Each structure stands twice: as C-alpha cells, then as structure tokens.
Amino acid sequence: MVGQIPGHVVVTEADAVRPVRGGDAMVSTAFEQLFDEVDHGLTIHAFCR
C-alpha cells in the first residue's frame, strides 16, 4: 500500500470497551493523532484497505 491512503482504521476510543472499524473520517482523525500529535483519545490498532 505504499503511496496509498488506507480506507479503514481499527481503533479503541478512550471511553470504549472494544475496538471498532472506522472509515475515511476516522482514518483522518487517526492520522491527525499520529502525525500532528493531536490527542483524540484513540488507541490505534491497524490501518487497512
């Protein structure tokens, strides 16, 4: 997937009990947390197509 943006991400939100799969909006939020150091309270498990 080099050079491609993932379509989904698996995250656990701060107040959640289990992980969820998120789409484009959640991918953007996860990227913001990883690369821009904005704390959205996510535990990011994986990105996928």
VOPAGU-2260 file (C-alpha; in pm, 1 decimal, decimal comma):
REM VOPAGU-2260
SITE   aa  ch    i         X         Y         Z
SITE  MET   A    0       0,0       0,0       0,0
SITE  VAL   A    1     296,2     231,0     -43,9
SITE  GLY   A    2     171,2     570,7    -156,9
SITE  GLN   A    3    -194,6     489,5     -84,3
SITE  ILE   A    4    -421,6     618,0     190,3
SITE  PRO   A    5    -595,9     343,5     391,0
SITE  GLY   A    6    -972,2     318,3     366,6
SITE  HIS   A    7   -1028,2     199,9     722,3
SITE  VAL   A    8    -870,4     200,8    1065,5
SITE  VAL   A    9    -926,2     -15,8    1372,9
SITE  VAL   A   10    -927,3     192,4    1691,5
SITE  THR   A   11   -1044,1     183,8    2050,2
SITE  GLU   A   12   -1183,1     515,3    2168,6
SITE  ALA   A   13   -1098,6     634,4    2520,6
SITE  ASP   A   14   -1443,0     553,6    2666,8
SITE  ALA   A   15   -1499,3     230,3    2470,6
SITE  VAL   A   16   -1473,6    -131,0    2577,5
SITE  ARG   A   17   -1384,4    -281,2    2239,6
SITE  PRO   A   18   -1223,8    -172,0    1912,2
SITE  VAL   A   19   -1424,0     -50,3    1614,2
SITE  ARG   A   20   -1352,1     -15,8    1243,9
SITE  GLY   A   21   -1380,2     338,0    1115,1
SITE  GLY   A   22   -1394,8     477,7     763,4
SITE  ASP   A   23   -1246,8     785,1     596,4
SITE  ALA   A   24   -1329,0    1029,3     876,3
SITE  MET   A   25   -1176,3     806,3    1143,7
SITE  VAL   A   26    -867,4     746,3     926,6
SITE  SER   A   27    -818,4    1123,9     910,3
SITE  THR   A   28    -860,7    1154,2    1287,0
SITE  ALA   A   29    -613,6     870,5    1347,9
SITE  PHE   A   30    -359,0    1029,2    1110,8
SITE  GLU   A   31    -401,2    1359,8    1291,6
SITE  GLN   A   32    -329,0    1188,9    1622,9
SITE  LEU   A   33     -25,9    1001,1    1487,0
SITE  PHE   A   34     140,3    1269,8    1279,4
SITE  ASP   A   35      15,7    1603,2    1417,6
SITE  GLU   A   36      24,9    1490,8    1782,5
SITE  VAL   A   37    -337,7    1589,6    1846,0
SITE  ASP   A   38    -475,4    1375,1    2128,5
SITE  HIS   A   39    -812,5    1232,2    2025,2
SITE  GLY   A   40    -800,4     962,2    2293,3
SITE  LEU   A   41    -762,8     681,8    2040,0
SITE  THR   A   42    -568,5     362,3    2067,6
SITE  ILE   A   43    -483,4     284,7    1706,0
SITE  HIS   A   44    -452,2     -86,9    1629,8
SITE  ALA   A   45    -430,4    -110,3    1249,6
SITE  PHE   A   46    -495,0      55,1     916,3
SITE  CYS   A   47    -645,5    -144,5     628,6
SITE  ARG   A   48    -774,5    -101,3     277,3
